[in-house]
Amino acid sequence: MKKVVTGLGLLLAVAPAAYAQQDSGLYMGGRIGPSFLEDSCVTDTDCGDSELGAGIITGYDFNNWFALEGTYDYLGRFDTEFDTFGKASGDLTALTIAPKLSYHVKPDTALYGKLGGAMWDFNSNAGDRDDVSLMGALGVDHQATEKLNVRLEYQHINDMDDGYFSSVDNNFVTVGMTYHFGRTDNQPMSEPMVEEPVMAEPEPVQEPEPVAEPQSIVLSQAGETEMFGFDKANLSEQAIASLQPLVDRLLKYDEATATIVGHTDSQGPAAYNQTLSEERAQVVADVFLDAGIAAERLTVMGKGESAPTASNDTADGRAKNRRVEVTSPEFVYVEMN
């Protein structure tokens, strides 16, 4: 049992230290579900090899796909019977430590796998037995709120045999919840206007035909003006209002055109992000179309995650990359006297 206590203390000591440096990666939670002990009897006796188990989870996310995770689980009270030691009844616990590798099928949902070690302990009326075995797990993790994730996991501890058990395996199927300290990057999107549009008066020129200067607007999640809901492409009223200066420009000058380009961060599959960027660019274009501007005056496209303006390794960088850029180039217009 000393191995279990020492290992859990080490994991809890490492995680807060990392959290103090990163201020966003630490998470903790719990889980519960049925626990199954295979081959716990060498006779035909019914040993009651199915029990309810529960445990605690602690881990640290280093980035979107890699974490270090540990669990401490009570796997149930089991009856066993072997030729060497006869019948025994006791509590089975396990501490697991493993890297957690994730693949995001959507920005808020990931499949994951773990492969590591399990330090188990069987405290029975026949004595206290402990050892280390191989542990593997598969699961799905979904971000339900800004700071809470829910998960479903299957865990297998293989060949628990220290001379007491005899090639016994444990299967543990759980539902769980984790709280992620300091996380803010996956909250409902608020996409502000980074650059205020300015209706600049044409500079005095010698040419008889004046030039309208180029103008642009960048809508992103890096500020306080709401743009889109999380994982959505519907435009907020605030964002529509911020587009009005460019709408007025195209209504005033028949020569004016606009290019509208959608972008995303790197979370989720690239194909999904490409589609989402195109949808968001089209929603912005619809504001111009609804104002009576002809479609041939607009160029609409999505670039997905291919053109970041900041690092996708930080929450602030990902917020800046979730954006729609609207640009109206300069043009020569004729003043009507």
KAUR-V59348 format. One record per residue. N is the residue number from 0. SS is DSSP state (H for helix, E for strand, C for the rest). PHI is phi in radians with two decimals (* if undefined). BURIAL is # if it has 24 or more other C-alpha atoms within 12 Angstrom, else .. Layout:
((N:SS:PHI:BURIAL) (N:SS:PHI:BURIAL))
This chain:
((0:C:*:.) (1:H:-1.08:.) (2:H:-1.07:.) (3:H:-1.13:#) (4:H:-1.11:.) (5:H:-1.13:.) (6:H:-1.11:#) (7:H:-1.15:#) (8:H:-1.11:.) (9:H:-1.11:.) (10:H:-1.11:#) (11:H:-1.20:#) (12:H:-1.33:.) (13:H:-1.27:.) (14:H:-1.07:#) (15:H:-1.07:.) (16:H:-1.11:.) (17:H:-1.14:.) (18:H:-1.09:#) (19:H:-1.12:.) (20:H:-1.49:.) (21:H:-1.66:.) (22:C:1.10:.) (23:C:-2.72:#) (24:C:-1.68:#) (25:E:-1.28:#) (26:E:-2.46:#) (27:E:-2.51:#) (28:E:-3.08:#) (29:E:-2.52:#) (30:E:-2.68:#) (31:E:-2.68:#) (32:E:2.95:#) (33:E:-1.29:#) (34:E:-2.12:#) (35:E:-2.13:#) (36:E:-1.86:#) (37:E:-1.54:#) (38:C:1.03:#) (39:C:-1.50:#) (40:E:-2.34:#) (41:C:-1.67:.) (42:C:-1.91:.) (43:C:-1.48:.) (44:C:-1.12:.) (45:C:-1.35:.) (46:C:-1.59:#) (47:C:1.15:.) (48:C:-1.55:#) (49:E:-2.21:#) (50:E:-2.44:#) (51:E:-1.59:#) (52:E:-2.04:#) (53:E:-2.73:#) (54:E:-2.83:#) (55:E:-1.97:#) (56:E:-2.15:#) (57:E:-2.47:#) (58:E:-2.88:#) (59:E:-2.46:#) (60:E:-1.47:#) (61:C:-1.46:#) (62:C:-2.80:.) (63:C:-1.21:#) (64:C:-2.14:#) (65:E:-2.23:#) (66:E:-2.47:#) (67:E:-1.89:#) (68:E:-2.31:#) (69:E:-2.32:#) (70:E:-2.37:#) (71:E:-2.19:#) (72:E:-2.16:#) (73:E:-1.64:#) (74:E:-1.61:#) (75:E:2.13:#) (76:E:-1.80:#) (77:E:-2.09:#) (78:E:-1.73:#) (79:E:-2.24:#) (80:E:-2.68:#) (81:E:-2.29:#) (82:C:-1.07:.) (83:C:-1.26:.) (84:C:-2.01:.) (85:E:1.33:.) (86:E:-1.39:#) (87:E:-2.66:#) (88:E:-2.33:#) (89:E:-2.92:#) (90:E:-1.68:#) (91:E:-1.88:#) (92:E:-2.21:#) (93:E:-2.67:#) (94:E:-1.88:#) (95:E:-2.03:#) (96:E:-2.39:#) (97:E:-2.84:#) (98:E:-1.23:#) (99:E:-2.06:#) (100:E:-1.87:#) (101:E:-2.09:#) (102:E:-2.23:#) (103:E:-1.44:#) (104:E:-1.48:.) (105:E:-2.49:#) (106:C:-1.00:#) (107:C:-1.92:#) (108:E:-2.40:#) (109:E:-2.40:#) (110:E:-1.60:#) (111:E:-2.50:#) (112:E:-2.43:#) (113:E:-2.35:#) (114:E:-2.52:#) (115:E:-2.85:#) (116:E:-1.98:#) (117:E:-2.21:#) (118:E:-1.67:#) (119:E:-1.83:#) (120:E:-2.47:#) (121:E:-2.00:#) (122:E:-1.69:#) (123:E:-2.15:#) (124:C:-1.26:.) (125:C:-1.76:.) (126:E:2.18:.) (127:E:-1.73:.) (128:E:-2.13:#) (129:E:-2.56:#) (130:E:-2.92:#) (131:E:-2.07:#) (132:E:-2.33:#) (133:E:-1.33:#) (134:E:-2.20:#) (135:E:-2.35:#) (136:E:-2.63:#) (137:E:-2.29:#) (138:E:-2.89:#) (139:E:-2.25:#) (140:E:-2.15:#) (141:E:-2.23:#) (142:E:-1.41:#) (143:C:-1.51:.) (144:C:-2.39:.) (145:C:-0.98:.) (146:C:-2.10:#) (147:E:-1.93:#) (148:E:-1.99:#) (149:E:-2.04:#) (150:E:-2.52:#) (151:E:-2.20:#) (152:E:-2.45:#) (153:E:-1.99:#) (154:E:-2.12:#) (155:E:-2.22:#) (156:E:-1.84:#) (157:E:-1.73:#) (158:E:0.93:#) (159:E:-1.43:#) (160:C:-2.52:#) (161:C:-2.09:.) (162:C:1.71:.) (163:C:-1.81:#) (164:C:-1.23:#) (165:C:-2.35:.) (166:C:0.98:.) (167:E:-1.54:#) (168:E:-1.97:#) (169:E:-2.12:#) (170:E:-2.03:#) (171:E:-2.34:#) (172:E:-1.91:#) (173:E:-2.34:#) (174:E:-1.94:#) (175:E:-2.59:#) (176:E:-2.48:#) (177:E:-2.24:#) (178:E:-1.88:#) (179:E:-1.86:#) (180:C:-1.23:#) (181:C:1.34:.) (182:C:-1.36:#) (183:C:-2.37:#) (184:C:-1.31:#) (185:C:-1.96:#) (186:C:-1.28:#) (187:C:-0.92:#) (188:C:-1.15:#) (189:C:-2.18:#) (190:C:-1.98:#) (191:E:-1.54:#) (192:E:-1.55:#) (193:C:-1.43:#) (194:C:-2.06:.) (195:C:-1.25:.) (196:C:-1.23:#) (197:C:-2.20:.) (198:C:-1.46:.) (199:C:-1.41:.) (200:C:-1.24:.) (201:C:-1.02:.) (202:C:-1.16:.) (203:C:-1.04:.) (204:C:-2.29:.) (205:C:-1.40:.) (206:C:-1.21:.) (207:C:-1.25:.) (208:C:-1.89:.) (209:C:-1.26:.) (210:E:-1.99:#) (211:E:-1.49:#) (212:C:-1.20:.) (213:C:-1.16:#) (214:E:-2.38:#) (215:E:-2.60:#) (216:E:-2.34:#) (217:E:-2.07:#) (218:E:-1.74:#) (219:E:-2.48:#) (220:C:-1.58:#) (221:C:-1.43:#) (222:C:-2.29:.) (223:C:-2.03:.) (224:C:-1.35:#) (225:C:-1.19:#) (226:C:-1.99:#) (227:E:-2.08:#) (228:C:-1.26:.) (229:C:-1.01:#) (230:C:1.07:#) (231:C:-2.08:#) (232:C:-2.20:#) (233:C:-1.46:#) (234:E:-1.53:#) (235:C:-1.39:#) (236:H:-1.12:.) (237:H:-1.08:.) (238:H:-1.17:#) (239:H:-1.05:#) (240:H:-1.11:#) (241:H:-1.21:#) (242:C:-1.46:#) (243:H:-1.02:#) (244:H:-1.02:#) (245:H:-1.28:#) (246:H:-1.06:#) (247:H:-1.10:#) (248:H:-1.06:#) (249:H:-1.25:#) (250:H:-1.25:.) (251:H:-1.33:.) (252:C:-2.02:#) (253:C:-1.17:.) (254:C:-1.38:#) (255:C:-1.28:#) (256:C:-2.27:#) (257:E:-2.52:#) (258:E:-1.98:#) (259:E:-2.10:#) (260:E:-2.21:#) (261:E:-1.68:#) (262:E:-2.40:#) (263:C:-2.34:#) (264:C:-1.46:#) (265:C:-1.66:#) (266:C:-1.25:#) (267:C:1.53:#) (268:C:-1.11:.) (269:H:-1.08:.) (270:H:-1.12:.) (271:H:-1.11:#) (272:H:-1.14:#) (273:H:-1.08:#) (274:H:-1.11:#) (275:H:-1.10:#) (276:H:-1.15:#) (277:H:-1.17:#) (278:H:-1.10:#) (279:H:-1.20:#) (280:H:-1.11:#) (281:H:-1.19:#) (282:H:-1.10:#) (283:H:-1.14:#) (284:H:-1.07:#) (285:H:-1.09:#) (286:H:-1.09:#) (287:H:-1.22:#) (288:H:-1.11:.) (289:H:-1.15:.) (290:C:-1.46:.) (291:C:1.71:.) (292:C:-1.52:#) (293:C:-1.15:.) (294:H:-1.10:.) (295:H:-1.21:.) (296:H:-1.56:#) (297:E:-2.06:#) (298:E:-1.96:#) (299:E:-2.11:#) (300:E:-2.70:#) (301:E:-2.17:#) (302:C:-1.99:#) (303:C:0.98:#) (304:C:-1.73:#) (305:C:-1.40:#) (306:C:-2.30:#) (307:C:-1.23:#) (308:C:-1.80:#) (309:C:-2.57:.) (310:C:-1.23:.) (311:C:-1.45:#) (312:C:-1.48:#) (313:C:-2.15:#) (314:H:-1.11:#) (315:H:-1.14:.) (316:H:-1.12:#) (317:H:-1.13:#) (318:H:-1.10:#) (319:H:-1.18:#) (320:H:-1.35:#) (321:C:-1.43:#) (322:E:-2.69:#) (323:E:-2.26:#) (324:E:-1.81:#) (325:E:-2.10:#) (326:E:-2.23:#) (327:E:-2.04:#) (328:C:-1.23:#) (329:C:-1.21:.) (330:E:-2.75:.) (331:E:-1.66:.) (332:C:-2.20:.) (333:C:-1.81:.) (334:C:-1.37:.) (335:C:-1.67:.) (336:C:-1.50:.))
